[in-house]
């Protein structure tokens, strides 16, 4: 497709066609925070899409389609994609050396795709597609954050609690990671793309029987197999909620409160005595420190750097370069009508970016 033809496709993207912006909303009124690697790894194995050359493109095209759906659903005023930085797990590995140290877990491409990739080829394809994804994100009205020695969870939690919260601001975190449910309150919601559910305080309480204020404590006991964090042995979800009905209340409990409950009730069932064992008390403390996101573990200098990055001008939609690259990468199978997709997904966000940058 010629450059002139590509350009003509977007002539209707004129200033006169800008969507009307809500006068009560600014670019930071309602943010959508995307968990970058969580989203990429999910779509990598879900989308079997290939281009005309037979190359698997499901990782980066699936990512764009997934966040596009979330944008149309949630209608945010800005979108921020956060990736884990190099060495991001170092802080937590000081507490627990086996943190995220899983065996060779392979994220196999969807079986509908007849690709026979060995582990090296699979890793190479992932890296290649992440680079492609960043290139496309840089042409969209998106803020991308990836800082060395920082995990995405900590950046997103900091922004949710300290930047996009209160004074008329709110945000939605897009991730399948249940750890983010500890952040849910009147200003912060969590959107799970796999469950197609938006978690409000009421939704968390209804689905889990645990109030968001005590979700961290619940996770501390249960552990996180995905991050290789073991919980208290022999304590399933049903037993946990029966033994500690206090977790359903909005009064926030700490590990010390949990131990006090166990001391007072230790004669009622063996489970309480199990919590009083020294090794289990140490495990609870370790898990709490590993999993808590409410109180930022990032140094003040790093927090300032993150805030400054968010305060910088937002990239504006580059329709021409996006379409040119789209044609080069032969993404027609993934986006049969990418022109409409750009219009319907990114126009309003771009208008907020233009207004903010002017």
Phi, psi and omega in degrees: 000132183287157179298325180296320179292320177300315181298320183295332179300334188248012179298330180288353175281046185277167179301326183294339184263012177300138176290146178293136179263143177293123184297337182272357182244139175245179184300333181257014182290321189211091186268148171250115180259119184259126174282100191302301184290326177301316180290317182297314183293329179292312184283335179306314183270351184268321187259116180271016187298138173234160175269187184295341178272357181085009179279138177290124181236010185296334181295306185274328177287324177296323178298311181297320179293321182293313180288332176297318177298317180296322179295315179293329180285313188268339180052058180284171176264344172203162182231130180234124179254127184240128177247154173295136176274162177301129180075019184295333183275358187302318182299316182284332178289341173292327177280323185212098185304334182270007180302124180060018179268073180275158175296172182302088179270126180254135177263083186296140176296147179317134183297340178294345180260119183274069174246134178250089183256132172279178187297323179294315180295321180297314179297319180296319179295319179299312181299317180298316183288328176294320177299316178300316181301314180299321179299318180288320179298327180290351177257001184246160178285069184229141171262123180250131181236128174207107185239136180304143175069019179226132175276148180302322181305317184290323178294313182295319179295318178299314181294319181295319186272328190244351183237307181258058182206132179078169179052041177084000179262152173205168180207161174237131176262126178258111181190155172265002180283117183292343180301332182290344181294341176292344182267350187296129175206199183294337182254342185240123174241163178236128178256120176263111182292335179283322178271350182054045185231139173257120184269113169260173176305320181293321181292319178299313181298319182292315185283321186256343185072018180232133177285144179308327180298337181244012181292325177299316180296320176300315179291327178300319180285317186282331183082183180218100183296328180297328179259010178066031179256113181279147177259192177288126182294142174079009181244094178279173183299318182295314179298320183299312182289331176289318183286328184233070178298342179299338181293342179279348182273159180279352176291117185287128179253151174248174181300326179296323177294321179297315179297321179297319177298317180294321178297319182288333185246012188300338180277350186278326178199151182302332182304319181295321179295327179299322181289339183275353177296141184302317183293326178287326176294322177293322179296318179299316179297316180298312181298320179300314180293326180287323193258346184287137181239350185294313179262112187299135176267359183282139177296155184304321181296322179289320178300316179299319180297319179294314179298320179297322179295319179291328180284344182289160182305140180277136177302136179264154182301123177255086187297318184295310182294324178299312182293323178297314180292322177306314180292320179299321183272358176054060184264022184300323182294326181281322182230084181303330177224076184292336178300310178296323180298316178297316181300306188288332187266318195248350185300310183295316178300320180294323179295321175296321179296315180298314180298319181291323184281342184278000000 
